[in-house]
Amino acid sequence: MIEKRILDPIKQEAHLTVDGHAVTICFSPDYNPTLASLVKETLIDSFLRRNGIGADEFKSELAVGQQVN
């Protein structure tokens, strides 16, 4: 849960407190598809781990034919 947010449009940063942890997000003026993919995969991995879904369980569901976007 996000507890606190501060947006700094001059530095293009967002400062958040998530579950008691300080998080700083810095935005680049240039789009980097590799980095965007890495961030997406990291967020999905974090969600799966937090909700007790292991990689083996997730892969077995994919093998059965479920599609993940």
N, C-alpha and C positions, 0 to 999 in steps of 0.2 A: 504494500500500500504506500502510495506517495503521501508523505506527511508535510512536506514543505517544498515550495518551488520559488525560484528567483530567476527571472529571465533578464538577460543582459543583451539587448539588441546591438549595441555598439561592438562588443567583442564577439557577437554571435555565439553566446554560450547559454546554457540552461544549467542551473544548480538545483539539484533535487536531493531530498532525503527519502530513501526508500528502505522501509523496514529498519530504520536506525542507521543506515549506511549512507554516507555522503557520496553523491554521484554528480559528476560534471560531464555534460554533453557539449562538445564543440562542433559547430557546423562549418563545413567548408564551402566556399563559393563554387567549387568544381565537383561534379558528380563522379563518383568512383564506384562502378558496379561491383568490383571485387570486394571492396570494403563494405558496401551495402549488403552484399550476400553474406559476408562474415558476421556482421551485426545481426542480421536476420536469423542465421543459424544458431548463434550464441543465445539469442533471446528464446528461441524455440527449445533449445537444449535445456536452458534454465527452467523453463516452464515444465518440461517433461520431468526433469529431476525433482523439482519441487512437489509435483503431484504424484510421485512414486511410479512413474512409467519409465522402465529401463529400456536401454537400446535394444536388448534381445526381444523384449515383448513387442516393441514398436516394429522391428524388422519382421517378426513372425506375422503381424497383422498385414504388413505390406505383401508378404508372400501369399497370403490368402486372397489378395486381389483388391484390397481397399486402396483407394487413391488418396494421396496427401498432396495438398497444394501448398 
